C-alpha cells in the first residue's frame, strides 16, 4: 500500500475545488494498482487489493473534490466515522456466494477476491482498465471469477466511471444468495450523507427519496449533498442490459450506496420473494453500471438526461 500513501499527497494538492477540464485521460501502472489522471491531474486509482478485494480510491470529482469516504484508506479526516470497514470507497462483492461472505471483512466464513491479471490499462479520450479476479473461499478453492472493465470519462461538468463485469461460475454450482449485503457499492463522502444533516439527499428515478428509496427498484439513484463549500452528487445508473434491470438498491442514509439485484427477501414487500441466483459451471451473468460524479443536485447535474444517454448505448 506504499503507493496509496504517496497518492494522498497528490490528492491533497489536487483537491482545490477548482473546475477541472476534461482533457486527455492517462493511465500509470504501479505494482499494486493503476492511476488514472485527467488533464494531468488525479482522477481515480484502481487498487488491486485493499482489505479483501480490489477497490477504486481516491476518486476526484469534476471540481477537484474527493467524492468518496477516505476511511479506512486514510485516517484523520475530520468528521469521518469509522464504521463498516469493508465500505472501501468503490467495490464489487457479495455477502453470500455458496455460503461464503465476500462483502464483510471479519466474517466467520470469509472469502477473498484476488486480483489475478491486468488485462488492459489504456488512456485516451477515455481510460480503460480491465482485470480478472478470482473469488476464493476459506478452503482455498475458487468459487467464481469476474472480469471487470472500468471505463473512465470526463467533461467540464462531470466525471464518470463505467463498471461492467461478467461473473463466471468456476465451481460445479455457484449461488449468489439472497442477502441485502451486496453487491456493487460506493460509500459517499461523509458530509454528503443524509444522516449528517447538512443537506444530503437520496433521490430515485421513480421519485422516492431518502429512507423510502431503500430496497426499491429504480433505473438510477442520485445521492447529493455538501462537499466542502459546494453541493456535489454521485448518481449510479443501472444499464438496461444489466442483470435484473431495474435493480433494487441497498442505499442507506448513513452513506452506503449499492445496487443489489439479489437482496429481494430482505427488501420491502419481499417476504415471499427469493433473489438468489444459481449458475452451473461455466455459466455467467453480467452487470453494467455507471457512477456519475456531477455538480449540484440531480436537477442541476441533469442526471435523468445523462441516464437516458447511457441507457441508449
Phi, psi and omega in degrees: 000012183302320184288336174295318180299317179293331180293329179304321178294319178298316181296319182300324180279335183275329188278073183251012179056035177254146178302139180246132178282159183294300175059193178277140174261130181238159177235146177228116182282134174238172180297327184239023176168187179226126179267130175251130178237146175245120181055036176084359182246151183303134174246301183200160178228124173274121184252123185297326183210120172218119188067248184247013192197167168286150179215175169239122178190140355281166176234121183256127184278188188290347179249007179095004179270146173286130194259340181245164180298141182275322181290140006267013181287326178222130182262161171091006176285124186302128175088349182284129177276146182259064178246157175050072183301338181280353176277080187258075170069293189201119189202170172223115178211188172202150189276350180207098175237107188054037178081001181260137181266111174260355183277308181281182178235356182227035184284157176294324177241085191265132175255163177234139173254109188258124172294127182246330187203134169266109185277319183209143170211100186225144176257184181147214175294333165232165173246141183232130174235123176238137181221174171229132181237148174248134178263111191247130178280173182295344177273002179086359182270141179281125180269315180204174174224156172228153182235085182280142169240122178251124180245123186255129180225162182202148165221192185289343185246346186204162169228155181210155175231116174274128178244112178234129180218150173245123179259128183239132177289129176257318175291165182301325177216133182229126179240120167276108189283164178281106175207146177290344185279076180178177355234297170276136187218151172225141173248115188287164176307140188302323182285342182279334187297149182301318185291350176286345179056041178242011180111003179296147184208145173251132179224137179249164177298340181264007175088009177271159182217153174050232186298332181292344181282339188296128174078002184263151178285146177197153177282328176209157174224139178243137178234110182230161181172185183284138169227113190065232181261008185245160166262123181229161183221156171236121173249145172244128180256135175258113183291144179303336179277352185287150181305125178058040173292140352283134186289163169267160194233122171268073184247126189241151180289348177270003171119348176287141186217098191218112167293130184219102181279002186253351191265036191296319184297325182281341187272167182307139179062026185255009186308319184256017182249155178224115183269005182296148179226124183247137178234146169275163181309129179091346178282158187223162161220159185233141175239144177215116180231154168241129173259117193245113183260119191223167175275146173073195178276190185292335178281311178298323180282356179051050185294316181299319179293319179295322178296317181301320179293318179297316182296332182279349182291000000 
